[in-house]
Every structure is written in C-alpha cells, then in structure tokens.
Amino acid sequence: MAGTNLTLRRRQLASRLRELRHATGMTVDQVAQELLCSPAKISRMETGQRGVSQRDVRDLCRIYGISDDKLVTQLMTLARESRQPGLKQEWGDLGNDAIYVYMDLEAAAVSITELQTAFIPGLFQTEEYARALIRGLLPRIDQELLERRVEARMKRQLLLTQTEPPRYWTFIDEAALLRRVGDAATMTDQLEQVLRLAQAPHVTVQVIPFDVGAYMSADGPFVMFKMKDPAVSEVVYVEMLDRVEYLEKPAELEIYREAVEIIRAAALSPNESIRRIAEAKSYFSAALPRSDRLSPGEQ
C-alpha cells in the first residue's frame, strides 16, 4: 500500500524528538517558548498526534544544540516522509480518518495481539461477513462507502500472506463465533475461513469459552501493536462507539499486557479452540438447506 508506514515514521520522529528534549533537561514549556508556539504543539509533536515540518525539526535541532549534520538530516528525512500523501489518497474517503492510522500501524507491526468479544477479527473476515457487519454497525452508511470499506478490509488481509507476515495472536470470545452476522451460509463460510487461517504458523487463535465468565477487558476489545524499531513503543488500539484511542503510556500498556497474560491462561488451547470453532461451524451448517450442506461429490 502506498501509504504504509507513514504513521510509523511520525512515531519514530516523535520518539527521537522527545529523547533529544529530555537529554537537554528542557521542559515542554521551555521549548515552546523558544519555538514561539504553544506547549500543546510540542506535546502533540512528541506523541505523534500531529505532523512535524522540516522547519520545526531544523528549529528544534538548533534549540537542542544538535551539531551532528547526519542526525539532523535523518530527522529532516523522517519529517518529510511522515508528511507524504498516505492511505487516504490511495483509498479515498473511508468515513473516518482513524482507519488510516490503524492500517498504518497494522502494516508496520511485527506482532499483533487482538481481543474480539463480539465479532470475528477483521483480518479473518470474509467479504460477505464484512459487508453484513459494517452494514449492521452503520445502518445509514452509503453503499459506495460501504464497498470501499469492504475492499480496504480485504486488502488488509494480504498482511497475513505476505513474505514476512507479523506474528498474529488473537483471542475470540465464543459469543463472536455464535453471533449470526448475515445468514447461515455467511457464518459457515466465515468460520471455515477462520479454521483455514488458524493453520498458518504465524497465527495463533484462542477461543474464550462462555464458562470462563467475566475476564479482563471482556467489556472492551483491543488490539496491541508491537513495532520492529525498539525506539517506538507498543500501541494499544481501543475502539468505542463515538471515538477511538491509541494508548502508549507505560502504565496503560502494563494493564493491557496483564490482560493478555490472564486471557491467554483462561482461554482454550489452540487445538481446543479449533475444535470449538468447528463446532460453531457445524451449528450454522446444520441450518443450511440440505443441498447446500452436501459436497459436490455427494449431490
């Protein structure tokens, strides 16, 4: 994808600028006073919430006393690359700019850990399931926008079949396996796809059975991204009805790491999970007309 890694570049630059300020012992307020801007602008630059111009980088390097021309050039390059046209230009308007940030992080991650409590994870969804799900969540969505979102979701899934795919570990609540999205045929095909993708060596699927009861984050699905660059912290994506949040403070990350460990221990093993998914598939398959349940050789 043309825009891939722009979010990562911005986060790399933010991390470096934050490190350079800390090395000088300057506060955000002091830097803002030198740069003749608001402290909020400095904070947003250092957290990757806004782009950084090459002029900003040049002025910050002067303020921090950076005399290493090679370092200045590297930072200027990151600033330029982080402001290039990205996924929005490639895909057009998907109705929510947070989608592009998510896609960039997903494409740049070396490890993705996901909890889904209500629906099948996006990287596993079939086209029909995705279309029915998006339509259900956004009943007033324009048909053209719906199709662009479905197309983008299908393109994202190439991530799992590329030459060097990320390590993908997903926890799926049993409710997501049994919640009908679309018709029985859609669910049968969807669960078959989960079974197929779960066989990949870089993919691990664990089902959280109903009898686990309450567990950490049962009321809030999340996705944790880990980047190859050690200077860039992990990021946790949390989606709510009216907004999304990207969490990266150490205390926030620690809570979600704890949740992952607790959920991993409580969920079914990967082999047991495969059996539970197969059972759910049989449940929906049994609801199909007999002719649809038979293989071509049996008809």
Secondary structure, 3 states (H helix, E strand, C coil): CCCCCHHHHHHHHHHHHHHHHHHHCCCHHHHHHHHCCCHHHHHHHHCCCCCCCHHHHHHHHHHCCCCCHHHHHHHHHHHHHCCCCCHHHHHCCCCCCHHHHHHHHHHHEEEEEEEECCCCCHHHCCHHHHHHHHHHHCCCCCHHHHHHHHHHHHHHHHHHHCCCCCEEEEEEEHHHHHCCCCCHHHHHHHHHHHHHHCCCCCEEEEEECHHHCCCCCCCCCEEEEEECCCCCCCEEEEECCCCEEEECCHHHHHHHHHHHHHHHHHCCCHHHHHHHHHHHHHHHHCCCCHHHHCCCCCC
